[in-house]
Amino acid sequence: MQSIPRADRSTGRGAGYLNASQGVTHRSMLTEDFLTLAEPGTAQTRVLGSRFSAYVCPIDDEPAFETLLAEMRKTHYDATHNCWAYIVRGNDNLIERQSDDGEPKGTAGIPILQEIKKHELQNCGVIVTRWFGGTKLGTGGLVRAYGECVALALDATPKRRHRTGVTAEIEADYDLQSIVYQLAGKFSAPVDFSATGDGTRLCVKLRHNQVEEFSSALLELSAGKLAATIGKPWTS
């Protein structure tokens, strides 16, 4: 059996082993709306005997990706590398992480991450599994191989756009509720209501950039009788 050249050999406990916590982390600002994958997707390529298999999928958070990565390593226990990258939405920023998983530095994780960015995706995870085919691809060859395999998978996978915002909660007696509905209509904001011990709570789903204007207008129209309390974030 031909040995794997050192430059293409994985490191750690078994083929492709690397904890997600060991990946390189970058953070950037959140966007109010975002595009993600509607469902998982795959693509396979071959380059000079090496086989590459990309798995792309929507993810909600970092633990979800770590679970996926562990499952993928079990499934592809015979692989040489399981390189990966993801971009997920944190509380205040985007979290970007990537790993070369034993490939030469910068030849796998970064090209994978760049493809996610090119497709303008968030809450997206990508794992590219490689089975070494006996021929070194070189730095440029690896960058192209990983990037092209991911691009094929992302191009072929349906996308979904999400909207985000926060809920404004308002305690309003019946005679004041029309003010809330009228104002919510001007902002094209849906309103839900629920009964409470003290009356009725109206919940208005606002976009982030509407909160300040809505709150000020509510105080003015109600002559200070109504105030909005910002509640839970929402995504649709």
Steps between C-alpha positions, in 0.01 A plus 500: 500500500634841403559733795336841515745785439557709815357818350169320436485296821242581767595568860340411832302196613425318179431616147360849481474549878480857627263647757289789376630705791847490343395681183596857420234753605405833344209728590317760294182705529153351467269592215129546566392265219700197399517222245550137597456156349147363481625141528824297502692440179799306371752492216790272408810557290821314414840662449807292410364197680387683814128493569325802653148496645335823619206497738323833553210564735311764699596517870358695793811534716852373571395193706283386208803511272720316750240221512490485121879492479523211747241304303681565174829371643329181608342455159827570314733325744726400212552857372834679499358844589170653609554872439228745589370852547184666618337837555236527773310788655594573860325737739681808375713392204576237240732219605726364225713192560704272276751215516752347259492175701858404421518637146771765439405824675251712308427244228163365616318686780545846351386402146194332653420810707549726199240306302247540782568875490481516119152349521413753775383226736458502877411217739674275251745217566721320249712186537723378219630146534809398307631154423862532389567351159878462504602825329576829676291785361718786622379811675321650201349168403357444846352850515328448165383148582337593830351824369357346184342207683327733746386733221335207319309402813390853591398588144271196484336540842178705543526817709263673740494865614417580862376823661582588860376744760381540858162490670362815664268408789230749601253477788187672370143529624229443241435869438867558409559195284392674181803729533732200499331338200496827306868564565599140426319528167712800401811290566354192324565315825292194602324514839424210735314526827471300820289544811679585826386549856505876455343519157633433152856483376553586135817373334617688192765339278736780397811514289809615689509837326135570591527469878599856589250670269216268602564549872508879467184509289317274746575732791390803301175355362394363838596818688745300706249231601666222297862389491672219314723248675743330265468124531630194319668505157325327212600345170273412210 
